[in-house]
Amino acid sequence: MSSSWSSASKTPVNSTRRPWSGRLPSISNDVDVDDEPEFTSTMSGGGSDYANYTVLMPPTPDNQPYSVGGGGGGAPSSASAGGSKPDDLPLPPYGPSASSKLVNRRGGAGADDGVGGGSGKMDRRLSTARVPAPSKSLLVRSQTGDFDHNRWLFETKGTYGIGNAYWPQDSNAYADDEDGGVGSGPVKMEDLVDKPWKPLSRKVPIPPGILSPYRLLVLVRFISLFLFLIWRVTNPNLDALWLWGISIVCEFWFAFSWLLDQMPKLNPINRAVDLSALREKFESATTSNPTGRSDLPGLDVFISTADPYKEPPLTTANSLLSILGTEYPVEKLFVYISDDGGALLTFEAMAEACEFAKVWVPFCRKHSIEPRNPDAYFNQKGDPTKGKKRPDFVKDRRWIKREYDEFKVRINGLADLVRRRANAMNARERKIARDKAAAASSDAPVADAPTVKGTWMADGTHWPGTWLDSAPDHGKGDHASIVQVMIKNPHYDVVHGDAGSHPYLDFTGVDVRIPMFVYLSREKRPGYDHNKKAGAMNAMVRASAILSNGPFMLNFDCDHYIYNCMAIREAMCYMLDRGGDRICYIQFPQRFEGIDPSDRYANHNTVFFDGNMRALDGLQGPMYVGTGCLFRRYAVYGFNPPRTNEYRGIYGQVKVPIDPHGHSGPGAAEELRPLSVHPDHEAPQRFGKSKMFSETIAVAEYQGRPLQDHPSVQNGRPPGALLMPRPPLDAATVAESVAVISCWYEDGTEWGLRVGWIYGSVTEDVVTGYRMHNRGWRSVYCITRRDAFRGTAPINLTDRLHQVLRWATGSVEIFFSKNNALLASQRLKFLQRLSYLNVGIYPFTSLFLIMYCLLPALSLFSGQFIVATLDPTFLCYLLLITITLMLLCLLEVKWSGIGLEEWWRNEQFWVIGGTSAHLAAVLQGLLKVIAGIEISFTLTAKAAADDDDDPFAELYLVKWTSLFIPPLAVIGINIIALVVGVSRTVYAEIPQYSKLLGGGFFSFWVLAHYYPFAKGLMGRRGRTPTLVYVWAGLISITVSLLWITISPPDDRITQGGVDV
C-alpha cells in the first residue's frame, strides 16, 4: 500500500509518520503538522488517510447502527437526518446501486436520494438476527462490567477482519457493477495486502554467549603459548640440551599447526531453509505458471563404481533405488551410473534394480517411506506402522518385503548366472565352429576350432565391455564406450496409477513415473591415462550434458544413499536464493552406518564434519570432500562467478569488488583468465570438438539462475522459464553422448586442467573445490535436521589406516604442486587460505609427532627431562594451556554439537594416524618429488572372522601392514622406558622422583592415545593369548636390567650443569 503527495513539489528531507491506519505517508520536516497536505492512497482511490477513512463495523451488541426517526427501514441520509452527529460525513457509493453500503464508525447508513432498495439490503447485512447473538447482559465481564468482545466472537463465530474493519464475505460484496466488474469475487486478505518476498534460506548465527567466550579463549591460549615458548627458549636445560632442543622444535611446530587449525574456526555459523517458500515460488499456481507445474531446474545425479567384486552390486542397487524415489520433480531428475570397470554384472544388477523400482518407488510415495533405500528401511528397528495412516500399509509392506527378498536373491546370484551363461554360450559357439569345420572338410579329422571365451548378455549378444576372461578390446583397461538408457525420460504430466494397474498393490492417486536412468561406461584403451575417478566424473559430466543438461549435478559414491528424501530440495534453497548464483557447490556432511558403537577409530569423523566444515561455512565455504555434493554445472566448467571480490592487504582486510569477466593482464594467473563471453569461440580448445556439447553451456548457465522475483536478485531468470517439456531423446543425441566419453576426446582440451574434476592428485575432490574457491566462487554447508545421506566406512584398523594414507598422500601432493594455498589468488579469503594451507601441511606434523611421542621414553632412558626441574612457572604455563584447551573443547562441543567422547576418539586417532599413515605419506611424497620413486603399501589378508552373525566381525580382523611398525615401536619403547625409569629410580641412592614423574606422566599420556590401536591388534575381546602378556613383561624386565647394568645410576645430582 503506497502513498504520495497530492502536490508536485518535492522536499529535500523527508521523514515518516505512522497514522492510525498503519500506512506510512511521507511528511516534510519543514511542514507543520497542522498544515499537512492531503494524502491520497493508491489503494483506496483517493480518500484522505486522516479525514475520510470509512470502515464497516460488525454489528456487535454494543455497536449497533443508529438511525434517526422511528422504525427501522432505511436509514436517512446524513444531510436530512436531523439528529445526525456533526462528525458524520457523506459516504462513497458502495455495491451495485449508488446508495452507500458502508457505515461510518459512529454514523448510520444512507443513500443519496434518501431511501432505496440498497438500504434494505444494507439493513439485512447488518442485522443481528442474521448471526444470532447472546444477550448483551450475558456477554458482560463479571469483574469489570465491560462487554466481552472475545466471548462474542467465539459464540457467534463473528469476525473483526483486518484491524477494526469488518470485511464482508459475500460473493458480491465488492461488485463494481451489475456485469461483475473488478473485485466481483470474494475479498481475501491476500487480495488486499501484497505478499512479502520470502528468502529461501537464512543464516543462523551462533549465540554470542558461546562464540564470544570461544574467541576470547583462543586469544588467551595464543598468548599463553607465545609466553610459554618464550620461557622455554630462555630457560634451556643445560644438562640435556639435545632433549631440550628436540622438544623446543616440536613445540614450535605444534603451536603453528594449532594456529592453522584454529584460526578458520573463529566464525562458525548455522543455516536454515524454508521449504514452504521453495514450493510456493516454484511449484504453485501463479500468473506465470497457471497450471502449477514445477519450475525447478533439472538435476543430474551421478553414481560412481568401478569393481563389482569389491563394491557389491546390491549396495549400488540400493543406492540407485533411494535416488529414484527421492522427493524431486520426476521429469526434472536424471540419474547416471558410471561403471568404470565395464562389468556385465553391474549392468544386469542395474537392470534388475530398474525393474524393482517400478513397484518400490510408487510404494514409497504412497506411504511416505523414509529412508527409501530398501535395505536400510527393512533393517530399521522400531514399529514400521508408526505414523502410517493408510489401512492397506501392512498388506503393502508385507508384499513389497517379499519382492525385495526375491530381488536380493536375484542380485546375489547374478555373478554365478553370468558365469554359467558365458560357459553355455561359449560351448555352443565351439560346437557351431566344429560343425562348420566338419561340414567344410568332411574327410579330414576335425580338431576343436579356437574360439574366444566371451561374456554374453541375456539377449545372446557379446557384452561390449570387460569380459570375465580378458580378451583384446574386452579387458579392464581396454573396452569400448557404453551408453544405455535403461529408463526413458518420463512423461511431463503426472501419471497416476489405478486399482487395476498392479495385481497386488493399489496405486490409485499415486504418481507411478520413474526418473530417467542411464548406464554408461567410458572407453578405455591402453596407452591412455584415464585419471581414475576424476576421469570418470568428467565423462559423466559430458554425457549428461548431451542427454539431459541439468544445471545442477549431485555426485555419490556407490555405497552412499539418500537418507532424507527432502535433502535435495534443501540444497536447492541455497542455490536458487538471492545471491545463489555465486555458489559453486553445496556440500553435505558425510554420515556413516555400520560403525561400532564406541567408534574405535573415529570413523564418523564428526570433529571435521561438524566442527571444521561448519566453521568454514562462515568464511568462503566448506571444502569438497568427494561425495554428497551438489554442483553448479557452470562452475564445474571453469567459468568465473558473476560477481566476486579480491581481498587485498597483509591478511585480506581490504575487500575490492572486481569484474570477474574482464580480461586479466598478461601477468595474471592462468587460473583467473576468464573464458570467452561466447563459449563457441574457444570451445574446441577448452571443451572438445563436440558442437552439441558447446551449445549446452549457455543453456545450463541460464537455467541455473535464481528467480528474478525481487529487485535485489541479480543475474536472475523470469518465473516460468523452465515449464516447457523436454524433447525425447533420439539416436543422434545418444550417439553424441557415446562420442564425448571416448578416451581421445580430452586430447588437446582443458578437461582435468581447468575444466571439470582436476587431475594429478589422489584427492581430486579437494583440488577441484580449491580451484573453484580460488576463482572467487562460494560454497555452502548444508546440515539437515535428519541426515541427508548415509554411507559405509571401513571399521577394520588396516583398512582405516590405508584410507587415511590415501588422504594424506593427496595432501602431500597438493603441497608440492601449484595447488598449494601459498600460491592462491587474492580472491581467496585469508582464513580460507589458512584452511587450505593446513590441508597440505598437516601430514608433515607426523615428523614432529613421532619425535615428541618418543621424548618421554628418551627422558626415562637418560634420566633427564625437557626442563631442568619441574619449575612452578613451567607447571603454571602447562596448567593454563591445558585448561584453555579443555574449555575450548567444551565450547566447540556446544556450537558444533559433537560429543566429548567423539572429540577424544578424534584425538586418539590423530596420534595413531599421525605416526603411521601420515608419516608414510610424507616419506612417499618426498621420494616421489626428489627421486621420482612411487611407493605403494600393500596389505596381506588374514583369516576371516569366525562369527558371521556379528555385524562388527570385521572390526576384529588383524591384517598385517607395514603401517603398524611405527606405532608398535612407539608403544614398545615407551613401555620399556617406563620399566627402566622405575628401576633406575628405585635402585638409585638419591632418587630423583621429579624427573621420573615428568617422564612417566607423558609416557602414560602417549600410551593412552594408542589404546585403540593396541586393542585393535589384540582382536576380539577375551581372545588375546596370555603368552603375549607374559612375553611383554619378560622382555621389559630383561631390557630394564640390562640397561641398569650397562648404565648404572650414579649418586650425583646435576642441575644447571653443576654437580651437587
Disulfide bonds with the S-S distance in Angstrom:
none
